[in-house]
Amino acid sequence: MAAIGKIRSWGPVLVTVIGLALFAFIAEEMFRSCETSKNNERQQVGEVLGEKINVQDFQSLVDEYQQVIKMTQGRDNLSEEELNQVKDQVWNTYVSNKIIENEAEKLGLTVTDEELQNILREGTNPMLSQTPFVNAQTGRFDVTQLQKFLNDYKANTNPQVAEQYKSFYDYWKFIERSIRQQTLAQKYQALLANCMLSNPVSAKAQFDASQQEKTILLASLPYSTVKDDDIKVTNSDLKAKYDEQKEMYKQTIETRNIKYVDFQVKPSQADRDELMKTMNDAYQKLQSGATAAEVVRKAQSQFPYMGLPVTKSALPTDIAARIDSMAVGQTTAPFETTTDNTLNVVKLLSKQLLPDSVEVRMIRVVADTEEATAKKADSIYNALKAGANFEEIAKKYGQDGKKDWLVSNQYQNQNTVDSETKTFLTALNTMASGELRNFKFSQNSIVAQVTDRRAMVNKYDVAVIKHTIDFSKQTYSDAYNKFSQYVSENNSIEGLEKNAEKFGFKVSERNGMSNAEHYVAGIRSTREAMKWIFDAKPGQVSPLYECGSNDHLLVIGLTKVNPAGYSDLETVKEVVTADVLRDKKFDVLKGKFDGVKSIADAQAKGAKIDTVKQITFGSPVFVQATGSSEPILAGAVASTKAGQFHAGALKGNGGVYVFQVLEEKKPEGEAKFDAKATEGQLAQRAMQAASRFMQELYLKAGVTDKRYLFF
């Protein structure tokens, strides 16, 4: 009882302890949950209609599309620029499909399996022609080939072909999904298009306008004849113009303005001199007759020496451009190629007229010993020399002996070729048609016969020493130290601008930068700098970034954040100022046309006179005198009769105009009015104008793009 009483006396303490423990447990779980949520947030590349996509899922889409490109184009790798294009296309397609799917679901639009099967049976969709399932005779997609492949894929148990089957299957699933998405989008657009109707009255008016072709005498006063300095533009003028066309300055995403200093490290004169020593040494050795392969290897040329006659296409473009002007045995002194920033030395060892393509058939011979291999190869060679059938002999040794074409491009772009292969290829290029030879190699023998030679071209055995003119480690270190000092001493945008010239740098400006861009200031490998820009606050200066191809030094100052919505006047001031200048110049120039009643009067006021022919209502007029396209003239000319003078000054894009219609006639070749066809054309134009619907849907979809954080 005493023990129970003691426990009871500790009751309040125990309750408090248990309560704290429970709170700690709940808090820990909440912390874990919040941390998990933050980690998930960090992995998101974007959002569409409230649906988030993480980096792994997006990367899978990119990888899938890469494989499609590689398969359809026979590529092994894509360049950095091509990869960026792939990422943009995948993102844009993903966003568009999500938006269309959302709209289609509201309307009950779908693409059924039956519809898809009908598309496959028709086989006319352009995507289908890019698949491997094309009939070789008809050149069209063959659904039976697809069905056979799908059946073979499901039944396949051979692990040796499983990977190839899987790649084709994945490619097909991509095509199938793309066709579904494309068809759904077409349905939605067709539904919208049916809202864009025309009628016979508007069609007839359009046709009649197209059948009026006029020639005019045009008097022009270009805006360029009035100097900008003679025009006074006030802040109130800019504000009024900005308010007038404010809708033009609406931006859908946040952008940022930056000022930056980019310094590209370049080779010093000492670096160039050091490289020139290497090039001169190689030049002297080649000229004195040293072994070309050894000279090229020791000089560490970026272009390997094959030791084989090759066509011009296998040579660097700068070398190919001068090779025909060289004599056999000639060695060039070191020369610079600015297009690829290299120093070069070239020696032409030989020039021969050889076939670009050789048709050859072969029998490979292998036995237990070298002697047995040689004996068997001699037996085959002698039998063939005696008139035996090549294919029948080949079949005895488990080969088909069929003819194959060997084309120069199949081997001449290799980095290295072993001596036996070099001997073999050289022989095939020089053998006569019908000639038979027995080639003995270390591992086997080959009995080969050349059966045809085609496309005789010049081939060159050429040694090339090519070196990029690079900067040294010391040069880079000196540049880095100087730039680092500049950045450390100037930790404000004002300081960067004030002292840039002192250090030999230049501050550049970039306004309206979006996070959808891949590079800062067009410099490669600037993702970290991009992340800084969209995380920084105005007035901040970035750390020093080493970027480009390890040859750029970059520092950035964030000057302004432009939120989504209307750009302020300061941001678009340059554009608004140009419009105000044009308005004020029009006011100045139109006064010159006051009281003008003829082209002669206009010419007397200093106007330029031109004859402009074939003007129709449906096409804008290009005016040579002002160098601008002027849609306003098309409408004014259409409403003016032949012989009349249009005295009212017209405000164009490039100047002020008056004109006189000289004649009106129908275009050559009489056309008949087709109401249905013309209505279709008008409806198509309306549909093109309405195509901006995707932009409106995009704005409402709440699209967030954070790819810059990952790619």
Residue pairs with C-beta under 8 A, 6 or more apart in sequence:
40 54
43 54
43 55
43 56
44 52
44 53
44 54
44 55
44 706
45 53
45 54
45 55
45 58
45 705
45 706
45 707
45 709
45 710
46 52
46 53
46 58
46 91
46 95
46 703
46 704
46 705
46 706
46 707
47 53
47 702
47 703
47 704
48 94
48 95
48 98
48 99
48 701
48 702
48 703
48 704
49 98
49 99
49 102
49 701
49 702
50 702
51 98
53 94
55 710
58 90
58 91
58 94
58 707
61 90
61 94
62 86
62 87
62 90
64 170
64 174
65 86
65 89
65 90
65 174
66 78
66 83
66 86
67 167
67 170
67 171
68 171
68 174
69 75
69 78
69 82
69 86
70 76
70 78
71 167
71 171
72 130
78 86
80 524
84 518
84 711
87 707
87 711
88 516
91 705
91 707
93 181
95 698
95 701
95 703
96 185
96 694
97 181
97 185
98 701
99 694
99 697
99 698
99 701
100 181
100 184
100 185
100 188
101 184
102 701
103 188
103 697
104 110
104 184
104 187
104 188
107 188
107 191
109 184
109 187
109 188
109 191
110 184
111 180
111 183
111 184
111 187
115 183
116 176
116 179
116 180
116 183
119 125
119 179
119 183
120 128
120 141
120 143
120 146
121 143
123 140
123 141
123 142
123 143
124 140
124 141
125 141
125 179
125 182
127 175
127 178
127 179
127 182
128 134
128 141
128 175
128 179
129 140
129 141
130 175
131 141
131 146
131 171
131 172
131 175
132 145
132 149
132 168
133 141
133 142
133 143
133 145
133 146
133 149
134 140
134 141
134 142
134 145
135 141
135 142
135 145
146 172
149 168
149 172
150 169
150 172
152 165
153 165
153 168
153 169
156 162
156 165
189 687
192 687
192 690
192 693
193 683
193 687
195 690
196 683
196 686
196 687
196 690
197 679
197 683
198 678
198 679
198 680
198 682
198 683
198 686
199 679
200 675
200 679
202 679
202 682
203 675
203 678
203 679
203 682
204 673
204 675
204 678
206 618
206 678
206 681
206 682
207 671
207 673
207 678
209 616
209 617
209 618
209 638
210 616
210 617
210 618
210 667
210 671
211 666
211 667
211 671
212 616
212 617
212 638
212 664
212 666
213 614
213 615
213 616
213 664
213 665
213 666
213 667
214 615
214 616
214 637
214 638
214 642
214 661
214 662
214 663
214 664
214 665
215 611
215 612
215 613
215 614
215 615
215 661
215 662
215 663
216 611
216 612
216 615
216 637
216 659
216 660
216 661
216 662
217 599
217 609
217 610
217 611
217 659
217 660
217 662
218 609
218 610
218 611
218 612
218 623
218 625
218 633
218 657
218 659
219 593
219 596
219 599
219 602
219 603
219 607
219 608
219 609
219 657
219 658
219 659
220 607
220 608
220 609
220 610
220 623
220 625
220 626
220 655
220 656
220 657
221 589
221 592
221 593
221 605
221 606
221 607
221 608
221 655
221 656
221 657
222 608
222 625
222 626
222 654
222 655
223 581
223 582
223 585
223 586
223 589
223 626
223 654
223 655
223 656
224 626
224 654
224 655
225 589
225 606
226 585
226 588
226 589
228 581
231 581
231 584
231 585
231 588
232 584
233 577
233 580
233 581
233 584
237 580
237 584
238 569
238 573
238 576
238 577
238 580
239 569
241 576
241 579
241 580
241 583
242 249
242 569
242 572
242 576
245 579
246 566
249 566
249 567
249 571
249 572
249 575
250 565
250 566
250 567
251 512
251 562
251 564
251 565
251 566
251 567
252 564
252 695
252 698
252 699
253 514
253 515
253 516
253 564
253 705
254 514
254 515
254 561
254 562
254 563
254 564
255 511
255 512
255 513
255 514
255 562
256 513
256 533
256 534
256 558
256 560
256 561
256 562
257 509
257 510
257 511
257 512
257 513
257 558
257 559
257 560
257 561
257 562
257 571
258 509
258 510
258 511
258 513
258 520
258 533
258 556
258 557
258 558
258 559
259 493
259 496
259 497
259 507
259 508
259 509
259 510
259 556
259 557
259 559
260 507
260 508
260 509
260 510
260 520
260 521
260 554
260 555
260 556
260 557
261 486
261 496
261 500
261 505
261 506
261 507
261 508
261 554
261 555
262 508
262 521
262 523
262 552
262 553
262 554
263 479
263 483
263 505
263 552
263 553
263 554
264 548
264 551
264 552
265 471
265 475
265 476
265 479
265 480
265 551
265 552
265 553
266 471
266 551
267 275
267 469
267 470
267 471
267 472
267 475
268 471
268 472
268 475
270 472
270 475
271 469
271 470
271 471
271 472
271 475
272 469
274 472
275 343
275 467
275 469
275 470
276 334
276 343
278 299
278 467
279 299
279 334
279 343
279 344
279 345
279 465
279 467
280 334
281 299
282 295
282 296
282 298
282 299
282 301
282 345
282 465
283 331
283 332
283 333
283 334
283 345
283 465
285 295
286 292
286 295
286 331
286 345
286 347
286 463
286 465
287 331
287 347
292 305
292 307
292 347
292 349
292 463
293 305
293 307
293 463
295 463
295 465
296 304
296 305
296 463
296 464
296 465
297 305
299 465
299 467
300 467
301 464
301 465
301 466
301 467
302 342
302 466
302 467
302 468
303 316
303 319
303 464
303 465
303 466
304 415
304 416
305 463
305 464
306 314
306 412
306 414
306 417
306 422
307 417
307 422
307 461
308 411
308 412
308 417
308 422
308 425
308 426
308 461
309 350
309 352
309 354
309 426
309 429
309 459
309 460
309 461
310 408
310 412
310 459
310 460
310 461
310 462
311 356
311 408
311 409
311 412
311 457
311 458
311 459
311 460
312 320
312 323
312 458
312 460
313 320
313 408
313 409
313 412
314 408
314 409
314 412
314 413
315 323
315 460
315 462
315 464
316 340
316 464
316 466
317 339
318 337
318 339
318 340
318 342
318 344
319 344
319 346
319 462
319 464
319 466
322 332
322 346
323 346
323 348
323 460
323 462
324 458
326 332
326 346
326 348
327 348
328 348
328 349
328 350
328 351
329 347
329 348
329 349
330 347
330 348
331 345
331 346
331 347
332 344
332 345
332 346
332 347
333 345
334 343
334 344
334 345
335 343
335 344
335 345
336 342
336 343
336 344
336 469
337 343
337 344
340 468
341 468
341 469
342 466
342 467
342 468
342 469
343 466
343 467
343 469
344 464
344 465
344 466
344 467
345 464
345 465
346 462
346 463
346 464
346 465
347 462
347 463
348 460
348 461
348 462
349 461
349 462
349 463
350 460
350 461
351 458
351 459
351 460
351 461
352 458
352 459
352 461
353 456
353 457
353 458
353 459
354 429
354 430
354 456
354 457
354 458
354 459
355 429
355 453
355 454
355 455
355 456
355 457
356 407
356 408
356 454
356 455
356 456
356 457
357 405
357 406
357 407
357 408
357 453
357 454
357 455
358 405
358 406
358 428
358 429
358 431
358 450
358 452
358 453
358 454
359 403
359 404
359 405
359 406
359 450
359 451
359 452
359 453
359 454
360 403
360 404
360 406
360 428
360 448
360 449
360 450
360 451
361 390
361 394
361 401
361 402
361 403
361 404
361 448
361 449
361 451
362 401
362 446
362 447
362 448
362 449
363 380
363 390
363 393
363 394
363 397
363 399
363 401
363 446
363 447
363 448
364 397
364 399
364 444
364 445
364 446
365 373
365 376
365 377
365 380
365 397
365 444
365 445
365 446
365 447
366 373
366 443
366 444
366 445
367 373
367 375
367 376
373 444
373 445
374 440
374 445
376 445
377 438
377 440
377 445
377 446
377 447
378 438
380 393
380 397
380 438
380 447
381 436
381 438
381 447
383 393
384 390
384 393
384 436
384 447
384 449
385 436
390 401
390 449
391 400
391 401
391 402
393 401
394 400
394 401
395 401
403 451
403 452
406 428
408 459
411 417
411 425
417 425
420 441
420 442
423 439
424 439
424 441
424 446
424 448
427 437
427 439
428 448
428 450
429 459
431 437
431 450
432 450
432 453
433 450
433 451
433 452
433 453
434 449
434 450
434 451
435 449
435 450
436 447
436 448
436 449
437 447
437 448
437 449
438 445
438 446
438 447
439 445
439 446
439 447
439 448
471 479
471 551
476 551
479 553
480 546
480 553
482 503
483 503
483 505
483 544
483 553
483 555
484 544
485 503
486 496
486 499
486 500
486 503
486 505
486 555
487 541
487 543
487 544
487 555
489 495
489 499
490 496
490 498
490 499
490 541
491 541
492 539
492 541
492 557
493 539
493 541
493 557
493 559
496 507
496 541
496 555
496 557
497 507
500 506
500 507
508 521
509 559
510 520
510 521
511 560
511 571
512 562
512 567
512 571
513 520
513 533
515 530
515 534
515 705
515 706
515 707
515 708
516 705
516 707
516 708
517 530
517 708
518 711
519 526
519 530
520 526
520 529
520 530
520 533
520 547
520 554
520 556
521 554
523 547
523 548
523 552
523 554
524 547
524 548
524 549
525 547
525 548
525 549
526 545
526 547
526 554
527 708
527 711
528 545
529 542
529 545
529 547
529 554
529 556
530 708
531 708
531 709
532 542
532 543
532 556
533 542
533 556
533 558
534 708
536 542
536 558
537 558
537 561
538 558
538 559
538 560
538 561
539 557
539 558
539 559
540 557
540 558
541 555
541 556
541 557
542 554
542 555
542 556
542 557
542 558
543 555
544 553
544 554
544 555
545 553
545 554
545 555
545 556
546 552
546 553
546 554
547 553
547 554
560 571
562 568
562 571
569 576
586 649
586 651
586 656
589 649
589 655
589 656
590 649
590 651
590 656
592 605
592 606
592 607
592 656
593 602
593 605
593 607
593 647
593 649
593 656
593 658
595 601
596 602
596 605
596 647
596 658
597 645
597 647
598 645
598 660
599 609
599 645
599 658
599 659
599 660
602 609
602 658
603 609
607 658
608 625
610 623
610 624
610 625
611 662
612 621
612 623
614 667
615 621
615 633
615 634
615 637
616 634
616 638
616 667
617 634
617 635
617 637
617 638
618 634
619 634
620 629
620 630
620 631
620 633
620 634
621 629
621 630
621 631
621 633
621 634
621 637
622 628
622 629
622 630
623 629
623 630
623 633
623 652
623 654
623 655
623 657
625 655
626 652
626 653
626 654
626 655
627 654
628 652
628 653
628 654
628 655
629 653
630 650
630 652
630 653
630 654
630 657
632 650
632 651
632 652
633 650
633 652
633 657
633 659
636 646
636 650
636 659
637 646
637 659
637 661
640 646
640 659
640 661
641 661
641 664
642 661
642 662
642 663
642 664
643 660
643 661
643 662
644 660
644 661
645 658
645 659
645 660
646 658
646 659
646 660
646 661
647 658
648 658
649 656
649 657
649 658
650 656
650 657
650 658
